Amino acid sequence: MYMQVPFVDLKAQYMAIKNEIDQAISSVIYDSAYIGGKYVRQFEEKFAEYCRTKYCVSVGNGTDAIYIVLRALGIGKGDEAITVANSFIATSEAITMTGAGVVFVDCDPKTHNIDPKKVNAAITPRTKAIVPVHLYGRPADMVALEIIAEKHGLFLVEDAAQAHGAQLQGRRVGTFGKAACFSFYPGKNLGAYGDGGAIVTNDENLAAACRMIANHGRVKKYDHEFEGINSRLDGLQAAILCVKLKYLENWTDSRRMNAALYRTLLDGSGIVTPIEREDERHVYHLFVIRVSNREDVEANLARHGISTGIHYPIALPNLAAYKYLGFHPGDFPVAMKFSGEILSLPMFPELTQDQIHYVCEHLVNAVKQQ
Ligand SMILES: *Cc1c(COP(=O)(O)O)cnc(C)c1O
Protein backbone atom coordinates (compact mmCIF):
# COMPACT_ATOMS: atom_id res chain seq x y z
CA MET A 1 0.00 0.00 0.00
CA TYR A 2 1.22 3.51 -0.86
CA MET A 3 -0.22 6.73 0.54
CA GLN A 4 0.65 10.40 0.20
CA VAL A 5 0.85 12.01 3.63
CA PRO A 6 1.44 15.76 3.39
CA PHE A 7 3.13 17.65 6.22
CA VAL A 8 0.18 20.06 6.47
CA ASP A 9 -2.98 20.35 4.35
CA LEU A 10 -4.34 23.87 4.23
CA LYS A 11 -6.67 23.02 1.36
CA ALA A 12 -8.51 20.36 3.38
CA GLN A 13 -9.16 22.92 6.10
CA TYR A 14 -10.40 25.51 3.62
CA MET A 15 -12.77 23.03 1.94
CA ALA A 16 -14.35 22.24 5.33
CA ILE A 17 -15.31 25.90 5.94
CA LYS A 18 -15.34 27.22 2.39
CA ASN A 19 -18.79 28.83 2.44
CA GLU A 20 -18.15 30.82 5.59
CA ILE A 21 -14.70 31.93 4.44
CA ASP A 22 -15.89 32.99 0.99
CA GLN A 23 -18.73 34.94 2.55
CA ALA A 24 -16.38 36.66 5.01
CA ILE A 25 -14.05 37.69 2.19
CA SER A 26 -16.96 39.08 0.13
CA SER A 27 -18.21 41.11 3.09
CA VAL A 28 -14.87 42.83 3.57
CA ILE A 29 -14.70 43.72 -0.11
CA TYR A 30 -18.34 44.84 -0.13
CA ASP A 31 -17.65 47.09 2.88
CA SER A 32 -14.22 48.23 1.57
CA ALA A 33 -12.94 47.55 5.10
CA TYR A 34 -9.39 46.83 4.01
CA ILE A 35 -7.28 48.56 6.64
CA GLY A 36 -8.61 48.94 10.18
CA GLY A 37 -12.40 48.90 10.43
CA LYS A 38 -14.95 46.62 11.97
CA TYR A 39 -13.49 43.23 11.01
CA VAL A 40 -10.16 44.09 12.57
CA ARG A 41 -11.84 45.39 15.74
CA GLN A 42 -14.03 42.29 15.90
CA PHE A 43 -11.09 39.95 15.59
CA GLU A 44 -9.07 41.80 18.23
CA GLU A 45 -11.97 41.53 20.68
CA LYS A 46 -12.48 37.85 20.00
CA PHE A 47 -8.81 36.97 20.14
CA ALA A 48 -8.27 38.82 23.45
CA GLU A 49 -11.23 36.90 24.83
CA TYR A 50 -9.79 33.64 23.53
CA CYS A 51 -6.42 34.37 25.18
CA ARG A 52 -8.16 35.53 28.37
CA THR A 53 -6.40 38.89 28.21
CA LYS A 54 -7.84 42.39 28.28
CA TYR A 55 -6.26 43.76 25.10
CA CYS A 56 -5.27 42.55 21.67
CA VAL A 57 -3.40 44.69 19.16
CA SER A 58 -3.29 43.09 15.73
CA VAL A 59 -0.19 43.67 13.62
CA GLY A 60 1.29 42.69 10.26
CA ASN A 61 3.05 39.48 11.35
CA GLY A 62 4.48 37.64 14.36
CA THR A 63 7.99 38.99 13.97
CA ASP A 64 6.74 42.58 14.11
CA ALA A 65 4.63 41.66 17.16
CA ILE A 66 7.80 40.80 19.13
CA TYR A 67 9.69 43.84 17.85
CA ILE A 68 6.81 46.21 18.65
CA VAL A 69 6.35 44.93 22.21
CA LEU A 70 10.06 45.14 22.99
CA ARG A 71 10.25 48.64 21.54
CA ALA A 72 7.12 49.72 23.44
CA LEU A 73 8.80 48.50 26.63
CA GLY A 74 11.67 50.88 25.89
CA ILE A 75 14.16 48.18 24.98
CA GLY A 76 16.84 49.25 22.53
CA LYS A 77 20.51 50.07 22.05
CA GLY A 78 22.68 49.12 25.01
CA ASP A 79 20.14 46.63 26.36
CA GLU A 80 20.09 42.85 26.17
CA ALA A 81 17.26 40.36 25.82
CA ILE A 82 17.55 36.66 26.53
CA THR A 83 15.99 34.00 24.33
CA VAL A 84 16.38 30.32 23.52
CA ALA A 85 19.00 28.76 21.23
CA ASN A 86 16.46 26.65 19.34
CA SER A 87 13.71 28.67 17.74
CA PHE A 88 12.83 30.22 14.42
CA ILE A 89 15.10 33.19 13.66
CA ALA A 90 12.16 35.62 14.00
CA THR A 91 12.53 35.56 17.78
CA SER A 92 16.15 36.72 17.87
CA GLU A 93 15.72 38.88 14.77
CA ALA A 94 13.03 40.93 16.52
CA ILE A 95 15.37 41.52 19.47
CA THR A 96 18.13 42.73 17.15
CA MET A 97 15.65 44.98 15.29
CA THR A 98 15.23 47.04 18.48
CA GLY A 99 18.97 47.67 18.65
CA ALA A 100 19.36 45.44 21.72
CA GLY A 101 21.79 42.53 21.93
CA VAL A 102 20.57 38.92 21.65
CA VAL A 103 21.66 36.56 24.41
CA PHE A 104 21.03 32.87 23.74
CA VAL A 105 20.35 30.25 26.41
CA ASP A 106 20.40 26.51 25.80
CA CYS A 107 17.21 24.45 25.98
CA ASP A 108 16.01 21.91 28.51
CA PRO A 109 16.72 18.34 27.34
CA LYS A 110 13.23 17.14 28.27
CA THR A 111 11.03 19.92 26.92
CA HIS A 112 13.10 21.54 24.13
CA ASN A 113 12.11 24.88 25.71
CA ILE A 114 14.39 27.49 27.30
CA ASP A 115 16.11 26.03 30.38
CA PRO A 116 15.29 28.33 33.32
CA LYS A 117 18.27 26.97 35.24
CA LYS A 118 20.57 28.41 32.58
CA VAL A 119 18.82 31.78 32.38
CA ASN A 120 20.32 33.10 35.63
CA ALA A 121 23.87 32.75 34.32
CA ALA A 122 22.95 34.79 31.21
CA ILE A 123 21.63 37.81 33.12
CA THR A 124 23.87 40.92 33.12
CA PRO A 125 23.26 44.51 34.27
CA ARG A 126 22.14 45.24 30.68
CA THR A 127 19.45 42.55 30.59
CA LYS A 128 15.96 43.99 30.18
CA ALA A 129 13.81 41.09 29.02
CA ILE A 130 13.43 37.35 28.66
CA VAL A 131 11.68 36.15 25.50
CA PRO A 132 10.73 32.49 26.00
CA VAL A 133 9.30 30.57 23.06
CA HIS A 134 6.48 28.05 23.51
CA LEU A 135 8.21 25.84 20.98
CA TYR A 136 6.17 23.34 18.94
CA GLY A 137 3.08 24.36 20.96
CA ARG A 138 4.31 23.35 24.41
CA PRO A 139 4.29 26.08 27.05
CA ALA A 140 7.76 27.07 28.29
CA ASP A 141 8.37 26.77 32.03
CA MET A 142 6.67 30.09 32.75
CA VAL A 143 6.36 29.45 36.47
CA ALA A 144 10.14 29.30 36.91
CA LEU A 145 10.66 32.18 34.47
CA GLU A 146 8.18 34.41 36.29
CA ILE A 147 10.21 33.99 39.49
CA ILE A 148 13.48 34.86 37.72
CA ALA A 149 11.95 37.85 35.92
CA GLU A 150 10.44 39.16 39.14
CA LYS A 151 13.68 38.75 41.10
CA HIS A 152 15.77 40.62 38.51
CA GLY A 153 13.14 43.16 37.44
CA LEU A 154 12.98 41.87 33.84
CA PHE A 155 10.12 41.93 31.37
CA LEU A 156 8.78 38.55 30.25
CA VAL A 157 7.59 38.65 26.65
CA GLU A 158 6.14 35.37 25.38
CA ASP A 159 6.77 34.23 21.83
CA ALA A 160 3.52 32.30 21.45
CA ALA A 161 3.70 32.12 17.63
CA GLN A 162 3.35 28.31 17.75
CA ALA A 163 1.10 28.00 20.76
CA HIS A 164 -2.39 29.49 20.32
CA GLY A 165 -4.48 28.12 23.19
CA ALA A 166 -1.68 26.24 24.98
CA GLN A 167 -2.04 26.14 28.75
CA LEU A 168 0.10 25.64 31.81
CA GLN A 169 -1.51 24.92 35.18
CA GLY A 170 -4.85 26.02 33.79
CA ARG A 171 -3.52 29.37 32.56
CA ARG A 172 -3.43 30.23 28.88
CA VAL A 173 -0.11 31.18 27.32
CA GLY A 174 -0.25 34.89 26.73
CA THR A 175 -1.27 35.62 30.31
CA PHE A 176 2.08 34.92 31.98
CA GLY A 177 4.29 37.62 30.56
CA LYS A 178 4.00 41.37 30.28
CA ALA A 179 2.73 40.63 26.78
CA ALA A 180 2.61 37.75 24.33
CA CYS A 181 3.13 37.65 20.60
CA PHE A 182 1.26 35.49 18.11
CA SER A 183 1.73 34.75 14.43
CA PHE A 184 -1.07 33.94 11.99
CA TYR A 185 1.26 32.72 9.25
CA PRO A 186 -0.86 30.28 7.19
CA GLY A 187 0.69 27.12 8.63
CA LYS A 188 0.34 28.17 12.28
CA ASN A 189 -2.40 26.65 14.47
CA LEU A 190 -4.54 29.71 13.76
CA GLY A 191 -3.45 30.73 10.29
CA ALA A 192 -4.54 33.57 8.02
CA TYR A 193 -4.41 33.48 4.21
CA GLY A 194 -1.30 35.63 4.22
CA ASP A 195 0.76 37.27 6.95
CA GLY A 196 -0.71 38.37 10.26
CA GLY A 197 0.18 38.72 13.92
CA ALA A 198 -1.07 39.95 17.27
CA ILE A 199 0.06 41.17 20.65
CA VAL A 200 -2.01 40.40 23.74
CA THR A 201 -1.56 42.03 27.13
CA ASN A 202 -3.42 43.12 30.24
CA ASP A 203 -1.54 46.43 30.33
CA GLU A 204 -3.63 49.21 28.83
CA ASN A 205 -0.72 51.62 28.39
CA LEU A 206 1.43 48.98 26.74
CA ALA A 207 -1.40 48.09 24.36
CA ALA A 208 -1.80 51.77 23.44
CA ALA A 209 1.95 52.17 22.89
CA CYS A 210 2.06 49.07 20.67
CA ARG A 211 -0.89 50.33 18.64
CA MET A 212 0.86 53.63 18.01
CA ILE A 213 4.17 52.02 17.02
CA ALA A 214 2.36 49.67 14.62
CA ASN A 215 0.56 52.59 13.00
CA HIS A 216 3.20 55.23 12.23
CA GLY A 217 3.33 56.65 15.77
CA ARG A 218 -0.11 58.02 15.06
CA VAL A 219 -2.39 59.62 17.63
CA LYS A 220 -4.99 60.44 15.01
CA LYS A 221 -4.90 60.85 11.27
CA TYR A 222 -1.86 62.97 10.25
CA ASP A 223 -0.98 63.65 13.89
CA HIS A 224 2.15 61.63 14.68
CA GLU A 225 3.82 61.72 18.08
CA PHE A 226 6.89 59.82 16.85
CA GLU A 227 8.04 57.70 13.93
CA GLY A 228 6.59 54.22 14.16
CA ILE A 229 6.27 51.56 11.50
CA ASN A 230 3.48 50.30 9.26
CA SER A 231 2.48 46.90 10.62
CA ARG A 232 -1.26 46.21 10.57
CA LEU A 233 -3.47 43.18 10.17
CA ASP A 234 -5.62 43.83 7.12
CA GLY A 235 -9.40 43.51 7.06
CA LEU A 236 -9.47 40.43 4.82
CA GLN A 237 -7.16 38.51 7.14
CA ALA A 238 -9.11 39.67 10.20
CA ALA A 239 -12.41 38.45 8.72
CA ILE A 240 -10.85 35.09 7.77
CA LEU A 241 -9.37 34.75 11.26
CA CYS A 242 -12.74 35.54 12.86
CA VAL A 243 -14.23 32.55 11.05
CA LYS A 244 -11.29 30.26 11.80
CA LEU A 245 -11.08 31.21 15.49
CA LYS A 246 -14.49 29.56 16.05
CA TYR A 247 -12.98 26.22 15.03
CA LEU A 248 -9.64 26.54 16.81
CA GLU A 249 -10.61 24.57 19.94
CA ASN A 250 -11.90 21.66 17.84
CA TRP A 251 -8.79 21.74 15.67
CA THR A 252 -6.59 21.74 18.77
CA ASP A 253 -8.48 18.74 20.17
CA SER A 254 -7.87 16.94 16.87
CA ARG A 255 -4.16 17.77 17.00
CA ARG A 256 -4.00 16.42 20.54
CA MET A 257 -5.80 13.22 19.54
CA ASN A 258 -3.39 12.77 16.63
CA ALA A 259 -0.47 13.23 19.02
CA ALA A 260 -1.92 10.65 21.42
CA LEU A 261 -2.27 8.11 18.61
CA TYR A 262 1.30 8.76 17.41
CA ARG A 263 2.54 8.27 20.95
CA THR A 264 0.64 5.00 21.42
CA LEU A 265 1.85 3.57 18.10
CA LEU A 266 5.48 4.60 18.69
CA ASP A 267 5.60 3.35 22.27
CA GLY A 268 8.46 0.89 22.77
CA SER A 269 10.05 1.68 19.39
CA GLY A 270 13.06 3.52 20.83
CA ILE A 271 11.88 6.73 19.16
CA VAL A 272 11.81 9.72 21.53
CA THR A 273 8.31 11.23 21.39
CA PRO A 274 7.36 14.60 22.95
CA ILE A 275 6.59 14.39 26.64
CA GLU A 276 3.33 15.85 27.83
CA ARG A 277 2.96 16.71 31.47
CA GLU A 278 -0.34 16.51 33.34
CA ASP A 279 -0.37 20.23 34.09
CA GLU A 280 0.07 21.41 30.52
CA ARG A 281 -2.01 21.61 27.39
CA HIS A 282 0.41 21.12 24.51
CA VAL A 283 -1.27 22.27 21.28
CA TYR A 284 1.04 20.36 18.91
CA HIS A 285 1.81 22.94 16.31
CA LEU A 286 4.46 20.34 15.51
CA PHE A 287 4.92 16.73 16.59
CA VAL A 288 8.68 16.45 16.90
CA ILE A 289 10.42 13.14 17.54
CA ARG A 290 14.11 12.39 17.95
CA VAL A 291 15.96 9.60 16.14
CA SER A 292 19.70 8.98 15.85
CA ASN A 293 19.66 8.08 12.12
CA ARG A 294 17.60 11.08 11.07
CA GLU A 295 18.80 11.43 7.47
CA ASP A 296 18.02 7.77 6.69
CA VAL A 297 14.63 7.95 8.36
CA GLU A 298 13.75 11.12 6.49
CA ALA A 299 14.71 9.61 3.14
CA ASN A 300 12.93 6.36 3.89
CA LEU A 301 9.68 8.15 4.79
CA ALA A 302 9.95 10.36 1.69
CA ARG A 303 10.21 7.22 -0.47
CA HIS A 304 6.88 6.12 1.01
CA GLY A 305 5.18 9.43 0.23
CA ILE A 306 5.44 10.87 3.75
CA SER A 307 6.48 14.52 4.10
CA THR A 308 8.43 15.57 7.19
CA GLY A 309 10.19 18.72 8.36
CA ILE A 310 13.07 19.78 10.61
CA HIS A 311 12.45 22.57 13.09
CA TYR A 312 15.17 23.68 13.06
CA PRO A 313 18.18 22.11 11.33
CA ILE A 314 20.67 24.71 12.61
CA ALA A 315 20.49 26.06 16.17
CA LEU A 316 20.26 29.87 16.10
CA PRO A 317 23.73 30.59 17.59
CA ASN A 318 25.28 28.40 14.87
CA LEU A 319 23.66 30.30 11.99
CA ALA A 320 25.81 32.47 9.74
CA ALA A 321 23.59 35.37 10.86
CA TYR A 322 25.08 35.09 14.37
CA LYS A 323 28.68 34.42 13.39
CA TYR A 324 29.48 37.87 14.78
CA LEU A 325 28.69 36.62 18.28
CA GLY A 326 31.62 34.24 18.00
CA PHE A 327 30.08 31.07 19.43
CA HIS A 328 31.66 27.64 19.20
CA PRO A 329 29.63 24.61 18.14
CA GLY A 330 29.76 23.19 21.69
CA ASP A 331 28.43 26.30 23.43
CA PHE A 332 24.80 25.15 23.33
CA PRO A 333 25.20 21.37 23.61
CA VAL A 334 21.53 20.43 23.98
CA ALA A 335 20.24 22.58 21.12
CA MET A 336 23.18 21.47 18.99
CA LYS A 337 22.57 17.76 19.67
CA PHE A 338 18.83 18.09 19.03
CA SER A 339 19.31 19.89 15.73
CA GLY A 340 20.85 16.67 14.38
CA GLU A 341 18.14 14.33 15.70
CA ILE A 342 14.79 16.11 15.51
CA LEU A 343 12.19 15.24 12.90
CA SER A 344 8.73 16.80 12.63
CA LEU A 345 6.05 14.33 11.56
CA PRO A 346 2.92 15.29 9.61
CA MET A 347 0.63 17.12 12.02
CA PHE A 348 -2.60 18.96 11.25
CA PRO A 349 -6.19 18.62 12.49
CA GLU A 350 -7.44 16.83 9.37
CA LEU A 351 -4.78 14.10 9.49
CA THR A 352 -6.59 10.73 9.50
CA GLN A 353 -5.98 7.74 11.75
CA ASP A 354 -5.10 5.69 8.67
CA GLN A 355 -2.43 8.21 7.74
CA ILE A 356 -0.97 8.13 11.25
CA HIS A 357 -0.88 4.31 11.23
CA TYR A 358 0.86 4.42 7.86
CA VAL A 359 3.46 6.96 9.03
CA CYS A 360 4.22 4.99 12.21
CA GLU A 361 4.57 1.68 10.39
CA HIS A 362 7.22 3.09 8.05
CA LEU A 363 8.85 5.12 10.79
CA VAL A 364 9.35 2.11 13.06
CA ASN A 365 10.77 0.11 10.14
CA ALA A 366 13.14 2.93 9.18
CA VAL A 367 14.45 3.25 12.72
CA LYS A 368 15.01 -0.52 13.01
CA GLN A 369 17.15 -0.49 9.85
CA GLN A 370 19.93 1.55 11.39
C1 LIG B 1 6.30 31.85 12.98
C2 LIG B 1 7.14 32.28 14.11
C3 LIG B 1 7.44 33.63 14.37
C4 LIG B 1 7.19 34.74 13.39
O1 LIG B 1 5.99 34.86 12.86
P1 LIG B 1 5.76 35.52 11.42
O2 LIG B 1 4.29 35.79 11.45
O3 LIG B 1 6.17 34.53 10.40
O4 LIG B 1 6.55 36.78 11.36
C5 LIG B 1 8.11 33.94 15.53
N1 LIG B 1 8.49 33.00 16.39
C6 LIG B 1 8.26 31.69 16.17
C7 LIG B 1 8.71 30.70 17.18
C8 LIG B 1 7.58 31.28 15.02
O5 LIG B 1 7.37 29.99 14.81
The ligand as an SDF file (V2000), in Angstrom:
LIG
                    3D

 15 15  0  0  0  0  0  0  0  0999 V2000
    6.2950   31.8510   12.9750 C   0  0  0  0  0  0  0  0  0  0  0  0
    7.1380   32.2800   14.1150 C   0  0  0  0  0  0  0  0  0  0  0  0
    7.4390   33.6260   14.3650 C   0  0  0  0  0  0  0  0  0  0  0  0
    7.1920   34.7390   13.3910 C   0  0  0  0  0  0  0  0  0  0  0  0
    5.9920   34.8570   12.8630 O   0  0  0  0  0  0  0  0  0  0  0  0
    5.7580   35.5230   11.4180 P   0  0  0  0  0  0  0  0  0  0  0  0
    4.2920   35.7870   11.4500 O   0  0  0  0  0  0  0  0  0  0  0  0
    6.1660   34.5280   10.3950 O   0  0  0  0  0  0  0  0  0  0  0  0
    6.5530   36.7780   11.3570 O   0  0  0  0  0  0  0  0  0  0  0  0
    8.1080   33.9410   15.5300 C   0  0  0  0  0  0  0  0  0  0  0  0
    8.4930   33.0000   16.3890 N   0  0  0  0  0  0  0  0  0  0  0  0
    8.2570   31.6900   16.1660 C   0  0  0  0  0  0  0  0  0  0  0  0
    8.7140   30.7010   17.1760 C   0  0  0  0  0  0  0  0  0  0  0  0
    7.5790   31.2850   15.0200 C   0  0  0  0  0  0  0  0  0  0  0  0
    7.3660   29.9920   14.8090 O   0  0  0  0  0  0  0  0  0  0  0  0
  1  2  1  0
  2  3  1  0
  2 14  2  0
  3  4  1  0
  3 10  2  0
  4  5  1  0
  5  6  1  0
  6  7  2  0
  6  8  1  0
  6  9  1  0
 10 11  1  0
 11 12  2  0
 12 13  1  0
 12 14  1  0
 14 15  1  0
M  END
$$$$
